[in-house]
Amino acid sequence: MPDRDPRRAPRPAVGVGPFLLASLAAVAALLCTYLFFVRTTTGQYIDESALVEATELYGAAGKASLRFLDFLPALSVALALGALGYAALVRRRWAASAVALAAALCANLATQLLKNEVLTRPYRGIETYMENSLPSGHTTLAASAAAAVFLVASPRWRPLVAFAGGTYAVATGVSTLVNQWHRPADVVSAFLVVAVFMAPAAWLVLRTGMRWNAWDGFGRHVGSSRLWLALPTAAGLAAAAVAVVALVRIAPLAGREVSTTNYFWAGLAFIVISGYLVAVGASWLMAHASRPRR
């Protein structure tokens, strides 16, 4: 049924502070990612090595198998506009849809400005493309589309939407690495750019008029099962284990092995960890900021 209740929704259970803190944390993480992986020799070497190993592992075959990435921008836009249109026209969530759309547009604009106008990639003795590619535009588009859908979803469906959207964004980021379009740090930075804008947008969505943001808590509906928090958490922990093993193998210790795939797997794990961390954080924050249904 459409959300036609004319009464204004109660204010969020928490103030704007946690949302601003999440946004500032994303800014700090974005800055640290750039300073280490782009501005230092060690960071450039690690990031570039993951890209080189992806090329050696998959080469032209990988690019041929991932041609769907050419259609990803149109697909992401279509999914987001379809969900926002449904929320606005059918569910009457006009204000929430406008906020989610504005945040997504700001995230994509910021990515293009950062990549092309603000951030630079200095030469540090590493053989690499000298043009800056951080953050990834494809990943920003996919992640911002998923985040916009998450914001306008009914609270009981948000945990499931966060998991599905996070998986979509992570898969996109991994694909850009396998396809040799972007380094791991480019993808992680895209997730962080989206988080910067979506965190305050989430607080605004919780204040948008209707009572539709009230919810019954975890476990009261299939879409709000704690399973949707457990699955990405487990995936992140598994990825962390992969990263540890890969990095230990190439650690500067006696007897270390020459890497043929370790940097690639570490970079891929970095993408999975960061993408699902943002998804779980968003789901948890929105759940605990929503007032329970009376």
ZIFEN-V300646 format. One record per residue. N is the residue number from 1. RES is the residue in one letter. PSI is psi in whole degrees, 0 to 359 (none if undefined). Layout:
BEGIN
n=N res=RES psi=PSI
n=N res=RES psi=PSI
END
This chain:
BEGIN
n=1 res=M psi=145
n=2 res=P psi=154
n=3 res=D psi=86
n=4 res=R psi=2
n=5 res=D psi=117
n=6 res=P psi=348
n=7 res=R psi=149
n=8 res=R psi=148
n=9 res=A psi=152
n=10 res=P psi=155
n=11 res=R psi=159
n=12 res=P psi=152
n=13 res=A psi=337
n=14 res=V psi=160
n=15 res=G psi=189
n=16 res=V psi=345
n=17 res=G psi=306
n=18 res=P psi=327
n=19 res=F psi=318
n=20 res=L psi=323
n=21 res=L psi=319
n=22 res=A psi=319
n=23 res=S psi=316
n=24 res=L psi=324
n=25 res=A psi=321
n=26 res=A psi=322
n=27 res=V psi=314
n=28 res=A psi=317
n=29 res=A psi=322
n=30 res=L psi=315
n=31 res=L psi=317
n=32 res=C psi=320
n=33 res=T psi=315
n=34 res=Y psi=312
n=35 res=L psi=322
n=36 res=F psi=309
n=37 res=F psi=346
n=38 res=V psi=323
n=39 res=R psi=349
n=40 res=T psi=154
n=41 res=T psi=316
n=42 res=T psi=314
n=43 res=G psi=316
n=44 res=Q psi=320
n=45 res=Y psi=315
n=46 res=I psi=312
n=47 res=D psi=316
n=48 res=E psi=325
n=49 res=S psi=322
n=50 res=A psi=320
n=51 res=L psi=318
n=52 res=V psi=317
n=53 res=E psi=327
n=54 res=A psi=320
n=55 res=T psi=317
n=56 res=E psi=327
n=57 res=L psi=318
n=58 res=Y psi=324
n=59 res=G psi=217
n=60 res=A psi=328
n=61 res=A psi=320
n=62 res=G psi=318
n=63 res=K psi=320
n=64 res=A psi=323
n=65 res=S psi=347
n=66 res=L psi=32
n=67 res=R psi=345
n=68 res=F psi=340
n=69 res=L psi=333
n=70 res=D psi=333
n=71 res=F psi=358
n=72 res=L psi=315
n=73 res=P psi=313
n=74 res=A psi=320
n=75 res=L psi=315
n=76 res=S psi=315
n=77 res=V psi=317
n=78 res=A psi=316
n=79 res=L psi=315
n=80 res=A psi=313
n=81 res=L psi=324
n=82 res=G psi=315
n=83 res=A psi=318
n=84 res=L psi=321
n=85 res=G psi=318
n=86 res=Y psi=315
n=87 res=A psi=321
n=88 res=A psi=313
n=89 res=L psi=323
n=90 res=V psi=312
n=91 res=R psi=354
n=92 res=R psi=33
n=93 res=R psi=62
n=94 res=W psi=309
n=95 res=A psi=317
n=96 res=A psi=319
n=97 res=S psi=320
n=98 res=A psi=318
n=99 res=V psi=314
n=100 res=A psi=318
n=101 res=L psi=316
n=102 res=A psi=318
n=103 res=A psi=319
n=104 res=A psi=317
n=105 res=L psi=318
n=106 res=C psi=320
n=107 res=A psi=316
n=108 res=N psi=323
n=109 res=L psi=317
n=110 res=A psi=319
n=111 res=T psi=314
n=112 res=Q psi=321
n=113 res=L psi=315
n=114 res=L psi=314
n=115 res=K psi=320
n=116 res=N psi=338
n=117 res=E psi=331
n=118 res=V psi=304
n=119 res=L psi=143
n=120 res=T psi=159
n=121 res=R psi=101
n=122 res=P psi=158
n=123 res=Y psi=126
n=124 res=R psi=23
n=125 res=G psi=4
n=126 res=I psi=129
n=127 res=E psi=112
n=128 res=T psi=170
n=129 res=Y psi=129
n=130 res=M psi=344
n=131 res=E psi=137
n=132 res=N psi=135
n=133 res=S psi=13
n=134 res=L psi=127
n=135 res=P psi=168
n=136 res=S psi=124
n=137 res=G psi=319
n=138 res=H psi=316
n=139 res=T psi=321
n=140 res=T psi=317
n=141 res=L psi=314
n=142 res=A psi=314
n=143 res=A psi=321
n=144 res=S psi=324
n=145 res=A psi=315
n=146 res=A psi=319
n=147 res=A psi=323
n=148 res=A psi=318
n=149 res=V psi=319
n=150 res=F psi=317
n=151 res=L psi=324
n=152 res=V psi=358
n=153 res=A psi=153
n=154 res=S psi=143
n=155 res=P psi=323
n=156 res=R psi=341
n=157 res=W psi=349
n=158 res=R psi=317
n=159 res=P psi=317
n=160 res=L psi=317
n=161 res=V psi=323
n=162 res=A psi=317
n=163 res=F psi=313
n=164 res=A psi=316
n=165 res=G psi=321
n=166 res=G psi=320
n=167 res=T psi=318
n=168 res=Y psi=315
n=169 res=A psi=317
n=170 res=V psi=315
n=171 res=A psi=321
n=172 res=T psi=314
n=173 res=G psi=316
n=174 res=V psi=320
n=175 res=S psi=323
n=176 res=T psi=330
n=177 res=L psi=311
n=178 res=V psi=324
n=179 res=N psi=359
n=180 res=Q psi=34
n=181 res=W psi=324
n=182 res=H psi=152
n=183 res=R psi=161
n=184 res=P psi=319
n=185 res=A psi=329
n=186 res=D psi=317
n=187 res=V psi=313
n=188 res=V psi=319
n=189 res=S psi=324
n=190 res=A psi=317
n=191 res=F psi=318
n=192 res=L psi=323
n=193 res=V psi=316
n=194 res=V psi=318
n=195 res=A psi=324
n=196 res=V psi=316
n=197 res=F psi=329
n=198 res=M psi=335
n=199 res=A psi=306
n=200 res=P psi=328
n=201 res=A psi=323
n=202 res=A psi=319
n=203 res=W psi=320
n=204 res=L psi=320
n=205 res=V psi=323
n=206 res=L psi=347
n=207 res=R psi=14
n=208 res=T psi=78
n=209 res=G psi=282
n=210 res=M psi=165
n=211 res=R psi=11
n=212 res=W psi=347
n=213 res=N psi=349
n=214 res=A psi=145
n=215 res=W psi=172
n=216 res=D psi=0
n=217 res=G psi=170
n=218 res=F psi=144
n=219 res=G psi=0
n=220 res=R psi=352
n=221 res=H psi=152
n=222 res=V psi=328
n=223 res=G psi=343
n=224 res=S psi=21
n=225 res=S psi=146
n=226 res=R psi=349
n=227 res=L psi=326
n=228 res=W psi=348
n=229 res=L psi=324
n=230 res=A psi=320
n=231 res=L psi=309
n=232 res=P psi=329
n=233 res=T psi=316
n=234 res=A psi=319
n=235 res=A psi=320
n=236 res=G psi=319
n=237 res=L psi=320
n=238 res=A psi=319
n=239 res=A psi=323
n=240 res=A psi=321
n=241 res=A psi=319
n=242 res=V psi=317
n=243 res=A psi=318
n=244 res=V psi=313
n=245 res=V psi=315
n=246 res=A psi=318
n=247 res=L psi=326
n=248 res=V psi=322
n=249 res=R psi=333
n=250 res=I psi=12
n=251 res=A psi=149
n=252 res=P psi=64
n=253 res=L psi=164
n=254 res=A psi=136
n=255 res=G psi=10
n=256 res=R psi=150
n=257 res=E psi=156
n=258 res=V psi=129
n=259 res=S psi=133
n=260 res=T psi=332
n=261 res=T psi=354
n=262 res=N psi=319
n=263 res=Y psi=322
n=264 res=F psi=311
n=265 res=W psi=324
n=266 res=A psi=317
n=267 res=G psi=318
n=268 res=L psi=318
n=269 res=A psi=322
n=270 res=F psi=319
n=271 res=I psi=313
n=272 res=V psi=315
n=273 res=I psi=309
n=274 res=S psi=319
n=275 res=G psi=314
n=276 res=Y psi=331
n=277 res=L psi=317
n=278 res=V psi=318
n=279 res=A psi=314
n=280 res=V psi=318
n=281 res=G psi=317
n=282 res=A psi=316
n=283 res=S psi=315
n=284 res=W psi=316
n=285 res=L psi=315
n=286 res=M psi=323
n=287 res=A psi=315
n=288 res=H psi=347
n=289 res=A psi=346
n=290 res=S psi=138
n=291 res=R psi=140
n=292 res=P psi=148
n=293 res=R psi=137
n=294 res=R psi=none
END
